[in-house]
Amino acid sequence: MADRTSITLLIVDDHPVVRDGLRGMFTAAGPGAAEPGFDVLGEAADGVEAVELALRLDPDVVLMDLRMPGGSGVDAIAELTRRGARSRVLVLTTYDTDTDTIPAIEAGATGYLLKDAPRDELFAAVRAAAEGRTVLSPAVASRLVSRVRAPAAPADETLSAREREVLELVAKGTSNRAVAAELFISEATVKTHLTHIYGKLGVKDRAAAVAVGYDRGILGRG
């Protein structure tokens, strides 16, 4: 049985070698350590499995990767938040872009740490997360502060010229194949532009992109 002072963990990452490394690290600092130790209750390889295990095992902290096939970390965080899970989620990833950090924090993550963090910093972050304190890596904190302080970009500068062309054609009901032919680009490039458009506008599909485009004045009047 785990020591009552141990912080219980669920490790979520799609790479087995990463999970093994984290388990070994936290096991070495387990019960009996000078500070409250750790007890790894389980591992998950994607967001869907993470939600199932977190609800069943009820760990103090979930160490959550973000980009995983079979279920993203952000979706898992949002689902755990929706279902009122007690576990605190500490994101542990290699990505620190706005498109990764903001959605994760908005979904309910308690903290956000990068995988290059020193061992002691990771341990301290897990302990802080278990207590409900927000933990952000210096790089992420700096990005968030810059984002808050930066003036909002005008609506017509939200998208690149090419992205606006793609959105305008989509608003006319043009298919991806027809957009590619119209702009003399590949269909795969069209899909890439749409992915960027969705990210910048904060939407998930064509209809929502068009609606936001009109709302922000990018497409003129609806």
N, C-alpha and C positions, 0 to 999 in steps of 0.2 A: 504493500500500500504506500502511496506517495506521502511524503511529509506534508503536514497540513500547511506549512509555510511555503510550500512549493507553488510556483506559478505554472498552471497547466497550459499546454500549447497544442495547437493544430498547425502543421506545416503544409502549405499549399503551393506547389510548383510543378510544372509539367516536366521538368528535368529530374530524373531519378538521382543523378549524381549530386545535384544541388540539395535535394531532400536529404540524402544520406549525409552530406557535409553538415547541414544545419542540425540534423538529429544528433550527430556525433558531438558537435560543438555544445549544444545545450545539455546533452547527457553528461558531458564532462564537468559541467557547472551545475549539476543536479543537487538533490538533497544532500545536506552535509557541508555545502559551500559556506564561505564566510557570510555571504549575503543570502537572502532568500533564493533558493535554487529553482530549477525548472523541471517539469515533468512533461515529456512529449506524449500526448495521448494518441496521436494518429497522424496520418499523412493523406493528402489528396492531390490528384494530378490535374484537376480542372475545377472550374467554378461550381459546376453542378454537384460534383462529389463533395466539394468543400461545404456547401450549404447543408447537405444531408448529414455529414459527419459533425459539423459544428452544432447542429440542432440536437443530435443524438449524444455527443460526448460532452457538450457544454464546457469548452475550454475557456480559460480566462482570456487568452489572447489567440487570435488567428493571424499567423504570418502569411500574408496573401500576395502572391505574384499577380500581375495584371494581365499580360497577354498570354493566353493559353488556349490551345485548340480544344473544342468541346465545351467551352463555357468560360467567359472572361471574368477576371477578378472584379471589375466594376459591377457587372451584373450580379455576381455573388454577394458583394457588399450591399447592394441595393435590396436584394432579397432578404438578407439577414436583418437589415434595418426594418424592412416591411413586416417581417415576422416577429419583431421584438426580441431578437436574440440577445442574451446577456453578454456574449463574447465581444471583446473589443477587437477591432481589426487594425492591424499594423501592416501597411503595404510595404513589401520588400521587393524592389524591382530594379531594373537597370535603366528605366525610362523616367526622365524628369521634364518632359515637354508639357506645355499647358494642356494639350489634348489628353494627356494621361493624368496629370495631377489634379486638375480642377474637377473632372467627373468623379474621380475616386473620393475626393474629400466631400463633394456634394452628395455622393451616395451614402456617406456615413462613416468613412474611415476615420479612426482616431488619430492615426499618424501615417507618415510617409517617409520611408527611408530607402536609400540606394544601396545596392548590393556591395558596393565598394567600401561601405562603412566598416570601421575597425570593430573587432569583436566586442570590446568593452562598451563601445557606443551602441552596438546592437543590444547587448544585455541591458544597458541602462534604458534604452528605448522600450524594450519589452516590459520592464518593471514599471516605467512611467505609464505605458498604455494600459497595463493591468489596473492601475490606480485611476484610469480615466483621464489622464493628462494628455494633451495634444503634443505630439512629437513630430517635428519636421526636420529633415536633413538641411544643413545650411544652404545648399544649392536650391532646394525646393522653396525654402522660406524666402530666399532672395528673389526668386522668380515671382512668387505670389505677391510680395511687397511691391515689386516693379509693376506687376499687372494692375494692382489696386491704385497705384499712384499715376499710372500712365493715363492720359486723356483718351476717351473713347474715340476710335477711328470713325470718320464720317462714313455714312452708309455706302456711298459709291466707291469707297476704298476697301470695303470688306473683302471683295473678291477681285481676282486679277481680271484683266481684260478678256482673256480666253475663257475663264470661268464664267464671266457674265454672258459671253456668247453662248456657251453651253446651256446655261440656265434659261436664257431667252428662248432658245429652241425647245427646251424641255417644256417651258410654259405654253408653247404652241402645240404640245402633244406629240412632238417629234420623238421617234424611237431612237435608241442608242445607235443603231445601225445607220439610220438616216442622218443623225447628228454627225457621225463619223464621215459620211459621204459629203455632207454639206461643208464641213470644215477641213476636209482632206487630211484627216487623222485616222488612226486605227480605232476600232471599237473598244479595245482594251484601254487606250488613252482616254476615251470618253468616260469609261467607268472610273478611271483614276481621278479625273476632274470632278466627277460627281461625288466621289468619296471626300475629296477636299472641300467641296461645296457644303456637303452635309456637316462636316466637322466645323467649318467656319460659321455656319448658320445655326448650329446646335440642333439639327434635325436628323431623322433616320430614313426618310424616304423622299421620293420625287414630289409628291403632292405637298408635303410640309415645306419643302425647299421653295416651291413656287409661292406658297402662301406667305412665307416669311419674306421672300423676295419682294412681293408687292407691298407688304406691311412696312418694310424698311425703305421703300422707294427705289430699290435696285432695278426693279422691272417697270417702274413708272406706275401708273394707276391701273388697278385691276378692273 
